[in-house]
């Protein structure tokens, strides 16, 4: 059970973070959008790499390589 002081603190912290983000966005919206696009691109490239490794793992497994050999090379 949370104390009322903790709830108030968490609400104030969330409000402060929200106001800060809105303030930064209002001053330089292109900077905020660029950073979000960068984060999204990093996520896409990570997922693409995972899919590539998954595909290669299946191919190497079908060729007869052991899990140990696959892990050493991927």
N, C-alpha and C positions, 0 to 999 in steps of 0.2 A: 504494500500500500504506500503510495507516494504522499509525501507531506505537502501541504498547501504552498509552502515556501518553494519547494522544488518545482511544482507545477508553474508557479509564477515565474521562476527563473527561466525554465525551459520556454515558456511562452514569450518572455522578453527576449531571449536569445534568438528564437526563431523570427520574431518580428524585426529585430535588429539586422539579422542576416538578410531578410527579405528587402528591407529598406535600403541596405547597402547595395545589393544587386540591382535594384531598380534605379538607384542614384547613378551607379556606374554605367548602366545601360543608357540612361537619359543623356549622359555626357558624351559617351563614345559608343554608340550602338554598333558600329562596324567592328570595333575591337571585340565586343562581346560575341557577336555572330561569328567572327573569325575563330575565336577560341572554341566555340561550340562545334564548328565545322572541323577543326583540328582533332578534337576529341572523338567525333563521329568517324573521321577517317582512320584514326588509330584503331578503333573498334572493328571497322570493316576489314582492315588489313590483318588484324589478329585472327578474325574469323576465317578469312581466306587462307591464311597460313595453316590453321587447324584443319580445314577441309582438305588442303593439299597433302598434309601429313597423313590424314586418315585414308585418303585415296592411295598414297604411296605404300602405306602399311598393308592395305588389302592386296595390292599388286605383289609386294614382296612376299607376303604370306602365301599367296597363290603360287609363287615361283618356288616355294619350298624352304624359305629362310625361317630360322627359328626366331622366337620373340626376343631372345637375347641379342642375336645378330641385328635385328631390326632396330632395337633400342640403341645399340651402339652407333648405328649409322644415321639415325634420324635425330 
